[in-house]
Amino acid sequence: MAQAPAPIDGQPIPTTPAVTGSRVPGQTGVATPPPAPSAEAPTGIWQRPNLLGNMGGLRSVLGRYGIALGLNETDEVFGNATGGTRRGTDYDGLTVLSVGLDTSSAFGWAGGSFNLSALQIHGRNLSSDNLYTLQSATGIEAYRSTRLWEAWFQQTFMGGKLDLKLGQQSVDLEFITSQGSSLFTNTVMGWPALPSLDLYAGGPAYPLSSLGIRLRAQPADNVALLLGVFDDNAPGGPIDDDSQLRGAAQSGTRFNTGTGALLIAEVQYAFNLPSAGVPQTGAPPPAEPVTQLPPPGLPGVYKLGAYVDTGDYLDQRFDEDGLSLGDPASVGRPHRRSGNFGIYGVMDQTIWRPDPQGARAVGIFARLMGGPGDRNLADFTLNTGITLKSPLHGRDNDTVGLGYGLVRISHAVSALDQDRIAASGLALPIRSSESFIELTYQAQIVAWWSMQPDLQYVFTPGGGIADPLRPGRRISNELVVGARTIVTF
C-alpha cells in the first residue's frame, strides 16, 4: 500500500499532489497501516516506529504475505472553563484497527491493495453535553459504538499515474483535505463544517462511510484529478432523521444504496516539490537509493473542487404551501428541494524556511466553501491558520499552530428566525454565525507517541442560539481547554 513520505518544510510531501489517505487519527482520518519492519528496524522501545515493535516477529511474518496491521489509540480530555450550558469536563477516546493487504506480495497481482478498518468509539462528547456548538471541539467526537469503517480494494495502473478504488469509503480521507489544518483538534479543521451541517448525517465521513468508486489520475507530475461517486446517505434515514445510530448504521454494515448519489470532483496543483526521490503512488520502489534534492522554492498545494448531491433536501424557511414555517398557519412540513451542492478551494503554502535542509518552516492554509442558502443550515464556511514546524531547538518533529474557523448561518435560516419573532412577539435570537480561534501544540514525544495540549475560544456558540437552561439568554462565549494523546501500537 502507498505510504506517506517523510515530512519536509512543515508540510508532508505528497507522493502526488493528491492526499494519499495517511492522516492523524482524530482528524477524521486513519494512518495507513505501517509496512512490516525490516531486520534492521530499531528494536528499542523509544526508537521503534510503533509501541509494540515487530510483535515478536508477527509483523515480519505477515509482511512476507503482504499483510500490514495498524492499531492507533487516541484519548482526550476537554472541558469548558467559561460559557456553554454548564461547566464541565469530558473524556473521549477512539481506537482504530486497520488491516492492509498488498496483492503483489500476497499472490503476485501487481498494483492492488485491500484495506479494512474498524472503529471503537468510547467516552462522552463535550460539544453535545455542554457546548452546543456547530463546530465540535474535537474531531473524534461521535456516538459510542464499535463499527466497521472502511472496506475497499484499490488498483493502480500506468505506474501509479491512474488508480481506482472500489468499496466502502470515508471521503474525508482524500477529498477537501488540508495538510495545514489537520494539525488542529476541532472537527471542522478535518472534515469542514459545510458538508458536516448540510449533507445527510454530515456526509460519508468519520465515523461514517459509504459505498462508492473513486478515480484518481495524474496527467502531470504536479497535477492530480480526483473523481468520486458515493451513496449520499450512510445511515439511510430521511434528511430530518439521519441519526448515525439508525439500525445497522450503528455497526457500519448498512451499505445503503437506496437514496441519492454524492458526486465529487477535485483538481489539485502542487509546485516546488523535491526534484528526486519521491515515488509515484503505486509505483515500484527504485532499484537504487536516490537523493532528494531540496525544492527550488517554497512548496505549495492548491485545490479546487465541488460536490453535487442528487437527494432531496428540505427548505429552511418555507413549507410545502409556500408559507413561512414560522407562520402559525403553516402546516409545518418543509418544502422539498431537489439536490444540493457545494464548491470549495484549499490552499497549503509554506511561506518561510530559513534552511532548505532543515525542519523549521512556517506554513499557512486556507479553505473556503459555499453552498445554496435556501436548503442548508450553513451557506459559507472558512478555515484558516498558520503553523510553525520545529518551534524549539531540538524539537524538529513538534508543530505549533494558530487557527480560525467560521460558519455562517444561511439567509433562509436567519429569515425564519425573524418570521418567528414577528409571529410570536417574543424576543427570540436570530442566528447569524459561529467562529472559533484555536491554539495548539503537538509534541512528538517518540515516533509512536504524541501529546497535544489545546486551547479554543468559541464566539456565539450554535450561531447565537438560546440557552436551553436559561430561557431568554443566548449561550455565552466558551473557553475550551484540553489535551490529546495518540499512541501507535
C-alpha positions in Angstrom: 0.0 0.0 0.0 1.1 3.6 -0.6 2.9 5.1 2.3 3.0 8.8 3.2 6.6 10.1 2.7 8.6 11.9 5.3 7.5 15.5 6.1 9.5 18.5 4.9 9.1 22.2 5.2 6.3 21.9 7.7 4.2 20.1 5.2 4.1 16.4 4.3 5.5 15.8 0.8 2.7 14.2 -1.2 3.6 11.3 -3.5 1.4 13.2 -5.9 -0.5 16.5 -5.3 -3.3 14.3 -4.0 -3.5 13.3 -0.4 -2.9 9.5 -0.2 -5.0 8.9 2.8 -2.5 8.9 5.6 -3.8 11.2 8.3 -3.6 11.6 12.0 -6.4 9.7 13.9 -8.7 12.2 15.5 -8.8 14.4 12.4 -11.5 12.2 10.8 -8.8 10.0 9.3 -6.6 7.0 10.0 -3.0 6.3 9.4 -2.2 3.8 6.7 -1.1 0.6 8.3 2.7 0.6 8.6 4.8 -1.8 6.5 6.3 -4.8 8.0 9.6 -3.8 9.7 12.9 -4.9 8.2 15.6 -6.8 10.1 17.4 -3.5 10.5 14.5 -1.8 12.1 15.2 -0.4 15.6 14.1 -2.6 18.5 14.5 -0.3 21.5 11.1 0.9 22.8 12.0 4.6 22.4 13.3 4.1 18.9 10.6 2.0 17.4 8.1 3.4 14.9 5.3 1.8 17.0 5.0 0.8 20.6 4.7 -3.0 20.0 7.6 -3.1 17.5 7.7 -6.3 15.5 5.3 -8.0 17.9 7.7 -11.0 18.4 8.2 -11.3 14.7 4.5 -11.4 13.8 4.7 -8.2 11.7 7.6 -9.6 9.6 5.8 -12.9 9.0 2.6 -11.1 7.9 4.7 -8.7 5.8 6.0 -11.6 3.8 2.4 -12.3 2.7 1.7 -8.6 2.1 -0.3 -8.1 5.2 0.1 -5.0 7.4 -1.6 -4.2 10.7 -2.3 -0.8 12.2 -3.6 0.0 15.7 -3.9 3.5 17.0 -5.4 4.8 20.2 -6.4 8.5 20.6 -7.5 9.7 24.0 -8.6 13.2 25.0 -9.8 15.2 28.0 -11.6 18.5 27.2 -13.5 21.0 29.4 -15.1 24.4 29.1 -13.9 26.9 31.6 -16.5 29.5 30.6 -19.7 29.6 28.6 -21.8 26.6 27.5 -25.0 25.5 29.1 -22.9 24.4 32.1 -19.2 23.9 33.1 -17.6 20.5 32.9 -15.0 18.1 31.6 -15.4 15.0 29.4 -13.1 12.2 28.4 -13.5 10.7 24.9 -11.4 8.1 23.0 -11.0 6.3 19.7 -9.4 3.0 18.8 -8.7 2.4 15.1 -7.8 -1.1 13.9 -6.8 -1.4 10.2 -5.6 -4.3 8.1 -4.0 -3.8 4.7 -3.1 -6.4 2.0 -0.7 -5.8 -0.8 -1.8 -8.1 -3.6 1.7 -8.1 -5.2 3.3 -9.6 -2.2 0.4 -11.8 -1.4 -0.2 -13.5 -4.7 1.7 -11.6 -7.4 -1.1 -9.3 -8.5 0.8 -6.0 -9.2 -0.7 -2.7 -8.1 -3.6 -4.0 -6.0 -4.4 -3.4 -2.3 -7.2 -4.2 0.1 -8.0 -2.2 3.2 -10.2 -3.0 6.1 -10.6 -0.8 9.2 -12.8 -0.7 12.3 -13.5 1.9 15.0 -14.2 1.6 18.7 -15.5 5.0 19.9 -15.8 5.5 23.7 -16.3 8.2 26.3 -18.5 11.3 26.2 -18.8 14.3 23.9 -18.2 17.7 25.5 -19.7 19.5 22.5 -23.1 17.9 22.8 -23.1 17.8 26.6 -22.0 21.4 27.3 -21.1 23.4 24.3 -24.0 23.1 21.8 -21.5 24.3 19.1 -21.8 23.8 15.3 -18.1 23.2 15.1 -17.3 20.4 17.6 -14.3 20.8 19.8 -12.6 17.6 18.7 -12.5 15.5 15.6 -13.1 12.1 17.2 -16.4 13.1 19.0 -19.1 10.7 17.8 -21.7 8.3 19.3 -20.3 5.5 21.3 -20.1 2.4 19.1 -18.0 -0.3 17.6 -18.3 -0.2 13.9 -16.8 -1.1 10.5 -15.3 1.9 8.9 -13.7 1.3 5.5 -13.6 -1.8 3.3 -12.2 -1.3 -0.2 -10.0 -2.5 -3.0 -7.6 -0.2 -4.9 -5.9 -0.9 -8.2 -3.2 1.2 -9.7 -2.4 1.5 -13.4 0.3 3.1 -15.6 3.0 3.1 -13.0 0.8 4.9 -10.5 -0.5 7.6 -12.9 -4.0 6.2 -12.5 -5.7 4.3 -9.7 -9.2 3.2 -9.0 -10.8 2.5 -5.5 -14.0 0.5 -5.0 -15.9 -0.2 -1.8 -16.9 1.3 1.4 -15.0 4.6 1.8 -14.8 7.6 4.0 -14.5 10.5 1.6 -12.8 12.9 4.1 -9.5 11.0 3.8 -9.0 12.2 0.2 -11.4 15.0 -0.6 -11.4 18.6 0.7 -8.3 18.0 2.8 -5.8 20.5 4.0 -2.4 19.4 5.4 -2.1 22.5 7.5 -5.5 22.3 9.1 -5.1 18.7 10.0 -2.8 19.7 12.9 -5.8 21.1 14.9 -8.3 19.2 17.0 -11.5 21.0 16.2 -13.7 18.7 14.0 -14.1 21.2 11.1 -10.3 21.5 10.7 -10.6 18.0 9.3 -14.0 17.5 7.6 -15.3 21.0 7.0 -18.5 22.5 8.6 -20.4 23.0 5.3 -20.8 19.3 4.4 -21.0 18.3 8.1 -24.0 20.6 8.7 -25.7 20.3 5.2 -25.3 16.8 3.9 -27.2 13.7 5.1 -25.8 12.7 8.5 -22.8 15.0 7.8 -21.8 13.1 4.6 -19.9 9.8 4.3 -17.1 11.0 6.6 -15.8 9.8 10.0 -17.3 7.9 11.7 -19.4 7.0 8.6 -18.5 5.7 5.2 -20.4 4.9 2.0 -20.2 2.5 -0.9 -18.6 4.2 -3.9 -16.0 4.5 -6.5 -13.0 6.9 -6.6 -10.8 7.5 -9.6 -7.5 9.4 -9.3 -5.4 10.5 -12.3 -2.1 12.2 -12.6 -1.8 13.8 -16.0 1.4 15.7 -15.0 3.9 15.3 -12.1 2.4 18.2 -10.2 -1.3 17.9 -11.2 -3.9 15.4 -9.9 -7.6 14.9 -10.6 -9.9 13.1 -8.2 -13.5 12.0 -9.2 -15.8 10.1 -6.8 -19.4 8.8 -6.8 -20.7 7.6 -3.4 -24.0 6.9 -1.8 -25.1 10.2 -0.2 -26.7 8.7 2.9 -24.8 6.2 5.0 -27.4 5.8 7.8 -30.2 5.5 5.2 -32.7 7.7 7.1 -34.6 10.8 5.9 -32.9 14.2 5.9 -34.8 15.2 9.1 -33.9 12.0 10.9 -30.4 10.9 9.8 -29.0 9.5 13.1 -25.7 7.7 12.9 -27.2 5.1 15.2 -30.0 4.1 12.8 -30.3 0.3 12.8 -27.3 -1.4 11.1 -25.7 2.0 10.6 -24.6 1.8 14.2 -22.3 -1.1 13.2 -21.2 0.4 9.9 -22.7 -2.5 7.9 -25.8 -0.9 6.4 -24.3 -0.4 2.9 -27.2 1.8 1.9 -27.8 2.3 -1.9 -31.4 3.3 -1.8 -31.2 7.1 -1.7 -29.3 9.6 -3.8 -25.7 9.9 -5.1 -23.0 12.2 -3.9 -20.7 13.2 -6.8 -17.5 15.0 -6.0 -14.6 16.2 -8.2 -11.3 17.9 -7.3 -8.3 19.2 -9.2 -5.0 19.6 -7.3 -1.9 21.5 -8.2 1.4 21.3 -6.4 4.7 23.1 -7.0 8.2 23.3 -5.7 8.2 19.6 -4.7 11.5 17.8 -4.3 13.1 17.1 -7.7 14.0 13.5 -6.9 13.3 10.7 -4.6 9.5 11.0 -4.5 7.9 7.8 -6.0 4.6 8.0 -7.8 1.7 6.4 -6.0 1.6 2.7 -6.7 4.9 2.7 -8.5 7.5 0.1 -7.5 10.4 1.3 -5.3 13.6 2.4 -7.1 16.3 -0.3 -7.6 18.9 2.0 -6.1 18.5 4.7 -3.4 18.1 8.2 -4.7 18.9 11.5 -3.1 16.1 14.0 -2.5 17.1 17.4 -3.8 15.5 20.4 -1.9 12.8 22.2 -4.0 13.9 25.3 -5.7 11.3 27.4 -3.8 8.7 27.2 -1.1 6.3 24.3 -1.7 2.6 24.7 -2.0 -0.5 22.7 -2.8 -3.7 24.3 -4.2 -7.1 22.5 -4.7 -10.4 23.4 -6.3 -13.5 21.2 -6.1 -17.2 20.8 -6.0 -19.8 18.2 -5.0 -23.4 17.6 -6.1 -25.9 15.5 -4.1 -28.9 14.2 -6.1 -31.1 13.5 -3.0 -34.0 15.6 -1.7 -33.4 18.4 0.8 -35.7 20.5 3.0 -36.3 24.2 2.5 -35.1 26.1 5.6 -37.8 28.7 5.6 -40.9 27.8 3.6 -43.4 24.9 3.9 -45.0 22.9 1.1 -47.7 25.6 0.7 -45.3 28.4 0.4 -45.9 29.8 3.9 -43.1 30.5 6.3 -42.5 27.7 8.7 -42.7 30.4 11.4 -46.3 31.3 10.4 -48.9 29.9 12.8 -50.9 28.9 9.8 -48.1 26.7 8.4 -48.7 23.0 8.0 -45.1 22.5 9.4 -44.0 20.3 6.5 -41.0 22.0 4.8 -41.0 22.3 1.0 -38.8 19.7 -0.6 -36.0 20.8 -2.9 -34.2 18.5 -5.3 -30.5 18.2 -4.9 -27.7 20.1 -3.2 -24.2 21.3 -4.0 -21.1 22.9 -2.6 -17.9 24.4 -4.0 -14.6 24.8 -2.4 -10.9 25.9 -2.6 -8.0 24.8 -0.5 -4.5 26.4 -0.1 -1.5 25.0 1.7 1.6 27.1 1.3 5.0 27.2 3.0 5.9 30.9 3.4 9.3 30.7 5.3 12.0 28.2 5.5 15.4 29.5 6.7 17.3 26.3 5.8 16.2 24.2 2.8 17.7 21.2 4.5 16.2 22.0 7.9 12.9 21.1 9.6 11.9 24.6 10.7 9.3 26.2 8.4 6.2 28.4 8.6 3.1 27.3 6.6 -0.3 29.0 6.1 -3.5 27.3 5.0 -7.0 28.4 4.0 -10.1 26.5 3.0 -13.3 28.2 1.8 -16.6 26.5 1.0 -20.0 27.8 -0.2 -23.4 26.3 -0.9 -27.1 27.3 -1.5 -28.8 29.0 1.4 -32.4 28.0 0.8 -31.9 24.3 1.7 -29.0 24.4 4.1 -28.2 25.5 7.7 -24.8 26.9 6.6 -24.1 28.6 3.3 -20.4 29.6 3.8 -17.5 28.2 5.9 -13.9 29.2 6.3 -10.9 27.6 8.0 -7.5 29.3 8.0 -4.4 29.5 10.1 -0.6 29.4 10.4 1.7 26.6 11.6 5.3 26.5 12.7 7.3 23.3 12.4 10.2 22.8 14.8 9.4 25.7 17.0 12.0 24.9 19.7 15.6 23.9 19.3 16.0 20.1 19.3 12.2 19.6 18.7 12.2 19.1 14.9 9.1 17.0 14.9 6.9 19.3 17.0 4.4 21.8 15.5 2.6 24.8 16.9 -0.4 26.3 15.2 -2.9 29.1 15.4 -6.2 28.5 13.6 -9.6 30.1 12.9 -12.9 28.7 11.8 -16.1 30.4 10.8 -19.5 29.0 9.8 -22.2 31.4 8.5 -25.8 30.6 9.0 -27.8 30.7 5.8 -30.0 33.6 4.9 -33.1 31.4 4.9 -32.5 30.2 8.5 -31.9 33.8 9.7 -35.1 34.9 7.9 -37.0 32.1 9.5 -35.9 33.3 13.0 -37.2 36.8 12.1 -40.5 35.3 10.9 -40.9 33.5 14.2 -40.2 36.7 16.1 -42.8 38.6 14.0 -45.4 35.8 14.6 -44.8 35.3 18.3 -43.8 38.8 19.5 -41.1 37.1 21.6 -37.5 38.3 21.9 -36.0 35.2 20.2 -32.4 35.1 19.0 -31.6 35.5 15.3 -28.9 33.1 14.3 -26.0 34.6 12.3 -22.6 32.8 12.6 -20.3 30.9 14.9 -16.5 31.2 14.9 -13.6 30.0 17.0 -9.9 30.5 17.5 -7.6 27.5 18.3 -4.1 27.5 19.6 -2.4 24.1 19.7 1.0 22.4 20.2 1.7 18.9 19.0 4.7 17.4 20.8 6.1 14.2 19.2 7.5 12.5 22.3 8.7 9.5 20.4 7.8 8.1 16.9 4.8 6.2 18.3 3.5 8.7 20.9 2.4 12.3 20.7 0.9 14.8 23.2 -1.1 17.8 22.2 -2.4 20.5 24.6 -5.1 22.6 23.0 -7.0 25.9 23.7 -10.1 27.1 21.9 -12.3 30.1 22.2 -15.8 30.0 20.6 -17.8 33.1 19.7 -21.7 32.9 19.5 -22.0 29.1 20.0 -24.6 27.5 17.8 -24.7 30.6 15.7 -26.3 32.5 18.6 -28.9 30.0 19.8 -30.8 30.4 23.0 -29.5 28.7 26.2 -32.0 25.8 26.8 -31.3 26.0 30.5 -31.7 29.8 30.7 -34.7 31.0 28.6 -34.2 34.4 27.0 -30.4 34.2 27.0 -28.0 33.1 24.4 -25.3 30.6 25.2 -22.3 32.7 26.1 -18.9 32.5 24.5 -16.8 29.5 25.5 -13.3 28.9 26.6 -12.4 25.2 25.9 -9.2 23.7 27.3 -8.0 20.2 26.8 -5.3 17.7 25.7 -5.0 14.8 23.3 -2.6 11.9 23.2 -2.1 9.5 20.3 -0.3 6.1 20.6 0.5 4.0 17.6 0.8 0.3 18.5 
